[in-house]
């Protein structure tokens, strides 16, 4: 049999296939062009305090918006875009641009290294020269928004932080500088970074950053913030949120307003609390699973708590020491399935306290306080008693306890100060750990763990030298080893 040509039906089928393939290619090309066009449409805008500059349309620094007005009005920001903010004083904003899927809005402090266009730019405009200060309060009423002051470290002091919220004109009860959610809504994926927040003085029920009680939320991130003097630094009840590298100092507490820096109300599921410094915490606890006034439905569940320093020594003038424990649940609440690794605890001195507990002994909530682990921690110059319902505890170093240290298979009890300068809140280890607890001249080695626990707050890889440190910091951080750079950013032109 010979084939002099293509069968008509075959030719027709081939033609259909070619037309379909070409159409698919055109559709794919159009989709790609649409995606690239969408990417290209993402733009930068520029904001200065009153009176702004030039045309005030936000197109560059020479034409910066006048505060968050006009093209930069906080209720009509463009999703996908970035708003660079110069230093100076701004009105109290309410950021409530309607959501559009998961597309974010970014409000960022302008610095010499990261300020968008150079048109009209002067280094004197940067938040690395002077802060951008918002009038009280800053309200975030919709999700998928990023607010980043873009600079600031505790060592450089409060004024180094790019964003600040001013005190209210009247320090009355209930002041909260940053309020998440208007109530009765869902506000997801909010990021708050590099803010300096100062509490009102006195007994005034202050919360630094608060998720409103009838707002639900998930996947929020609070990082690199400096909060000073608050009764409650973080008031939260979300799912999957992260609290990282925050500096919380000089907690306030009184007989009528009990303090706790991480106040997790009724339900906090799968949070990450990492690499924070919580200094001079006071009141009920430093990090607490608290009821909503009557019940506790899910408690603090699935938390990863690592790389933190908790110092419960009262701030000068303080009168209300931590009462329930550093990490603790109140009588109507509980902690469950929580991992507490490589933290440093110090300063608890009130009889009956604990450094960690899953529930208050004898309470019915203890039946829910299961799956808790506490390992590789240092407890120093403090009450070392372990509270109720911590199912696994080992590899902890109980140093210079003012009570009797718990017994652990790989635990350590010794009368030593292992830190470089604890009196100055420098909790870097002064020496490498020893491989066996038969020696008590320094801390013992901890248990080797995987990610995310294998990097300390200074970015040093734990155990890279074969010695996994206990406590918040790896010894390499104290030895002068070079540290990774911070505050870097990449600009895509």
N, C-alpha and C positions, 0 to 999 in steps of 0.2 A: 504494500500500500504506500502510495506517495502522498505528500502534502504540498500541493502547489500553492496554497494560500491559507489564510486563517479563516476558520469557520465563522460565518456572520454572527452567531450567538456568542462565540468566544470573543470576537472583536468588540461586541456590544458590552460584554461583561468587563473586558479590559478597560474599555472607555469609562465605564461607571467607576471602576476602581481608581483610575487616574483622576477622575473628577473629584471623587471623595477624598483622595490623598491630597490633592491640591487645595481643596477647600479646608481640610484639616490644617494644612501648613499655613494657609492664610489666617485661619482662626488663631492658631498658635502664635503667629507673628503679631497679629493684632493684640492678643493678650499680653505678649511680651512688651510691645510698644506701649500699651496702656499701663503696664506695671512700671516701666521705665519713666513714662510721663508722670505717673503718680509720685514716683520717687523724686523726680526733678522738681515737682511742685512743692515739696517740703521746703520751707523757707525760714529764714531768721528774721526776727523783729527786734527792735531796740527801744528800751524804756529808760527814761530819766525822770527825776522828780520834776515837779512844776518849776518852770513853765515848759519843759521839754526843749525841743530845738527845731529850727527851720519850719518845715511844713507840718511837723508833728504827726507824720503818718507812719512812723516806725520803720521806714525803709532802710535807714542806716543811722549812725550816731549823729550825723549832721541834721537829721530830720527825725530825731527820736520822739516817741510818744510822750505826752505830758502826763506822767504818772500812768496808772492803768485806766486810761480813758481813750475815747475814739476808737481807732483800729486795735487798740490794746485793752479794751474793756474786758474785765475778768469774766464776764458772762458770755462773751462771744469770741474767745480766743480760737485760733485755727488748729484743729486737731492735726497732729503730725509735725507741727512747727515748733521752733524754739524761740523763746523770748528772753533776750539778754537784758539784765538789769544792772544799771550803774549805781554807784553809792549815793547816799542821801536819804531823805525822809519821804516816806510814802503814806498815803491814806490806808485805812483798814480795808483790805479786799475780801470779797466773797467769790471764790473761784467756782463757778457753777455752769460752765460751758457744757451743753448736753453731750452725752457720750455718743461715740460712733464706733461700735464694735469695741475693739481693744486698742484703738489708735490713741496714742498719748499726746499730751501737751507737756512741754518742758519749760519751766521758768528757772533760769540759771543766773547766778551772779557772774558778772563779767570780770575777767582778770587779765593781766598782761599776757598770759599764755593762752587764754581761751576767751575771746570776745567777739567772734564772728568777723564781720567786715572791718577793714581798717579805715573806711571812709568816715571821717569825722572823729575817729577814735583818738583819745588822749589817755595816757596811763593814769592820769589824775582821776579818771572816771571810774576806775576799777574798785571792786569790793575788796581787793587785796591792799588797797590804800586806806579806805574807810568803809564802814559797814553800810549796807542798805538796810534801813530801819523801817519796819512797817508799824503803823499805829495798831494798837490792840483792838480786836483780835484778828488773826488770819483764819478765815473760814474756808474749808474745802468741802464742797457740797456734792461733787460728782467724782467718779473714779477715773483711773488711768491718767493721773497727773503726777508730774515729777517737779519737786521744788528743791533746788540744790544751791546753797550758798557758795559752793565750789571752792572753798578754802577754809582753813581753821584747824588748829590742833590745841589740845589742852596745854602743852608746854609753851605755846606762844600766847596763851591767855584768851579771855573772853572776846577781846576786841579783834582777834584774828579771824573770827568766824564771819563769813560773807554776809549772812542774813541774821537779823535780830528782830524780835518783836518787843516793842516798847511796853512799859508798864501802863496799865489803864489810868485814866485821869483820877479815878477813885478806886482804891484797893478794897472793894467790898467783897463779901463772901461769894465764892463760886467763880473766881477768875480763872480762865483757861486761855493761854496765848494762842494755841493752835487747836481748832475744833474740827473734827472730822465727821461729816454727815450732819444734815439738818434734823435728823430724827425720823424714824419710820421708813427709812430708805435702805438701799444696799449700795455701798461705796467700796469698790474693790481696787486693788493695785494703785495705792497712793504711796509715793516715796517722799520722805522728808529727810533732808541731809544738810549738814553744816549750818545749823541754826544755833544762835546763843539765846537762851531763854532764862530770864531772871524772875524769880517769884516775888509777889508782893510780900512785904514783911508782916509778921504777926499771924494771929490765929484766924485765917481767912479761907480755909478749905480750897487750896489751890491745886490744880492739876496742870502739868506742863503741856502734854499732847494727849488729847482725850478723844476716843471714839464714843460718840454720844450713845446713851444707854439703849435707845430703841433703834439704832442703826446697826445693820449687819455688814460684815466686811471680810475680805480674805486677801492674802498675798500682799499685804502692805509691808513696806520697808522703812525702818527708822534707823538711820546710821550717821555716825560722826557728828552727833549733836552734843551740846554742852548745856546742861540744865542745872541751875543753881538755886537751892533753897526751897524746893517744892515739897509739899506734903506728899503728893503723888507725882512722880515724873511721867509715867506712862499709865494711862487708864485704858484698858483694852479688853476685848472679848471676841476676838476674830479667829479665823482659821488660816494656818499656814503663813503667818506673818513673821518678820525677821527684825530683831533688835540687836544691832551690831555696832561695836566700837563707839558707844555713847559714853559720855563722861558725866556722871551724876554725883553731885556733891552737896554737902550741907543740908541734908534732909530736915524737914520741919515736922514736928509732931507735938501734940498737946493732949490733955485729958479729954477734950471735946472733939478734936480732929486728929485721929490716929494716922500716923504716916506709914507708908510702904511705897518704895520707889517703882516697882513693877506691880501694879494692882490689876490682877487678872480676875475679872468679875464673872462668876457663874459658869462661864464656858470659854476656855481658851484651848484650841485644838492645834496640835502640831506646830507650835512656835519654835523658832530658833532664837535663843538668847546667848549671844556669843561676844567675847572679847570686850565686854564693857568694864569700866571702872566705876564701882558704886562705893563712894567714900562718904563716911559719916552718915550712914543710913540710920533711921530711927523709927520708933513706933511699933506697929504690930509685927512687921517683918521687913526684910529688904526686897524679897520677891515672894509674892503670896498668891495662893489660890483662895479667893474670897467669895463668900456668898453674896447674893443680890439683896440681902436684907432679910430673907426668909429661907430660901432654898439654894441649892447648888446643883444644877442639872448635870453638867458634864465635867466640871472641875478643870484643873490644868492637866491636860492629857496629851501624851506623845511629845513632850517638850525635849529639846536638845539644849542643854545648858552647859557651856564649856568655854574655857579661856577667860573667865571673868575674875575680877577681884572684888570681893565683898568685905568692906571694912565697916564694922558696926560701932566704932568708937564715936561717941557723940561729938558733934560740932561744938565749938566754943559757945557757951550759953545754953546748950541743949539740956533738956530735963527729962525726956521720955526715951529711955533705951529700948532697943528691940525686945519685945515681950514674948512672942511665940516661937521665934527661931529665924535664922537668916533666910533660908528657903523653907517655907512652911505653909500649911493650910490652916484656915480658921475652923472653928468647931463644926460648922455646917457644910464644909467643903472638903476636897481631897485632891491629891496629886496621884496620877497613874501613868504607867508606861513611859516614865521620864528618865532620861539618861543625864547624869550629873558627872561630867568628866573634867579633870584638869582645871579646877578652879582653886583660887586661894581665898580662905576665909579667916577673918581675924576680928577681934574686938568685942565679942559677946561676953558679958560679965555678970548678967543677972541670973541668979539661981533659978533653975527650972527651964532655962532656955535650951535649945538644941541648935546645932548648925544646919541640920536638914531633917525634915520629917514629912511623911506622906499624909498624915491625918493627926488629929488630936486623939490621944489614946482614950479608948472607951466609947468613942462616938460611933453611931451607926454608919457614918460615911466611911469608916475604915474598911468595910467590906469591898469598897470600890477602889481603894488605894493599893493597887497591885502593879507588878511589873516595873518597879523602880530600882534604878542602879546608881550607886555612888562610888566611883573609883578614881584613882590618880589625883586626889585632891590633897591640898595642904591645909590643915587647921592649926593656927598658930596663936599663942598668947590669948587664949580664948576658952570658953566652955566647949568641950569636945564631945559632949554627950550626943548620941544619935537618937533621933526621935522615932516615932512609930512608923511601921510599914515601909521600910526600905528593904526590899527583898534581897538585894545583892549589894554588899559593901566590902571592898577589899582594896589593897594597894594604896591606902590612904596614910598620910603622915600626920600624926597628932603630936605637935611640937609645943613644948612649954605650956601644956594644958593647965588650967586652973581647977580642973576636976579630974576624974579618972578617965583615961582614954579607953574607947571600946577595943575589944580584942578582935583581931583579924588575922587570917592566915599569913598574908603578906603585908600586914600593917606595920607601922613604925610608931613607937612612942619614945620621945627623947626630949631633953631640955636644951634646945638650941634655937638660935635665931638664924635662919638660912638665907636671909635677904641682904641685898646690897645696902639698903637704907630705908627700913620700914618706917622710921619716924618721919621721913619725907615722902611717904607713900610710894617708894621705889621697891617693888616686890620682885625685881629680877633676882634670880638665885646667885648667891655669892660664890658658889663652887659647883662643880659637876657632881651628879649623884653618885652614890656608891652602888655596886652591883648586888650587894648583900646587906640585909638589915642586921647582920652581926656587928656592923660598924655603925656607930651613932654620931659620928662627927659631922655628918651632913645628911641630906635627905637620901632615901633609898630610890632606886630606879622604879619607875612606874610600869604598868602593863602597856605593851605596844598595841595601839589601836589604828584603825584605818581612817580614811577620809570621812567626815570633814575635820576630825579631831587632830590631824597630823600637822597643823600649822598653828603657831602661837600668835598672839595679838600683834607682834612686831613683824610677822611674816617669816619667822624662822621655822624651818622644817623640823618637827620633833623627831628625835631619834636618828637624825642623819649621821651623827657621830657614833651611833650604836648605843646611845644612852638616852632613854626616853624619860624626860623629867616629870616629876609630879608638880602639881600647882599650875598656875596660869602661864608661866613663861619657861621657855627652854634656856638652858645655860648659855648657849651661843649668843643670846641677846646681851648677856652681861660681859662677854669676853672681848667685845670690840669688833666682832665680826661685822662686815658690811651689811647694811640692811637694804631691802629693796626700796626703790624710789616710790614716793606716794604723790597723789595729786596730779598724775599725768593725764593728758587727754589727747585724742587724735582728731584732727579736723579733716573732714572729707570735702574737698572742693568740687 
